[in-house]
Structures are given as C-alpha cells and as structure tokens.
C-alpha cells in the first residue's frame, strides 16, 4: 500500500507542477522565475533556483511529521514528492538545460520530445503566452515533430 501512495503521489505531482508553473511561477512569483526565461543571470545559480527550497521545506516537514508518527501517510507522500523532485532535477537541470554535460546525444524519442516541448516553453521570454507547463507528460505534437523528417 505504501508503494502505491508513493507512486500515486509521483504522478499527481505532474498536475501540481503544471498548475504551480503556470499560475504561480508565471503568476505572482514571476520575479523569481523570470531569469530562467530571459537568462539575465550569468552565474550558475538563478533566482528561479529558490523554488527548490520553497518546495523542499514543506516536503521535509511532511517527511519529519510522518516519521515521528510511525511512518504515516505523510511520510510516503513526502517520499513520492522527493522522487518526483529528483526526476525533475535530473531531466530539467541535467538533461534539458545541461547544467552538467550528460545525455547530449540521445536519440530517445521521449527525451527528445521533452526537450523540444521545453524549448517551445522557453521560446516565450515573457510571463504571458506560455505553453508546455508540465514536465513529464509531453503533448503528442512533440513526438510528431521528432518523427517529422524535416525535424522542425
């Protein structure tokens, strides 16, 4: 049962990520997210990186609460959020934005579709007119772009 809680939380996080990205990061906290789109920061860290702490602190609190209460449901929800966060870091920061130079030459259609969708999201430097706010779910049109011989 605990594994199912972790798994369900992981998948639910995709919807939560989409909503947070669209309505909070591109909404009232745009001031933190802006440098991720306009690349105005020359260093390795961006103001956008503060979202790591914003999301980690409540997750750590849930994990702690779940631990002191005999590993209740909050602990397993926090584990699911943590696993999603690790996947996000790996795919978004390492694979897509190449903070570490890994997986540059992949030919995996799913990974290429994720990269293309994210590139489409970053095409817009302002907070409006965004698209592709999700992370792991990729609209079918990006797979079609991959299989298009012109590779537009």
Steps between C-alpha positions, in 0.01 A plus 500: 500500500782742585657448160168594337489822703850589379413411139167689503669805654769492232238509222280758675805725524493543122164677524611701800820596318300617198272717717784643710706575191215667311320687780770567759836506320350681201268686738572679826850349540613591149769719660676178612438307178578775245876444487439141400339629179704807417837360613588831665711321760854420383580271793409138558223585744178677406237662718279224360710251700333628818201292401704198607486622861141617468397146401749310717417658835136383521602160365765462770246608761254236372772238506597593856138501619440167331812354662421604857148363456607145417544548125146614427364602159677839509836326495415305185349805329825686577699210351292523179559876483872446559528238225316737263738781601799279426356411159432867435858596588643226282284570196462879524835616636733228378341378175308801365706794622831310502624631835711187485595383154322163490270334246572760233477259208199291597273371227224394740172633353345567843801697626524692173128583523548628856794712388306639204192582711716677754675694227156606375416616852817709515429655161286747693715726719203674661260364756204494262444285192673201653440139409620157614496568873524133592808292540468127432180498296579611148228596249484266200592778256858498636535130422371577150764771469765243586376258238467773238783453251559875487542509880353845529 
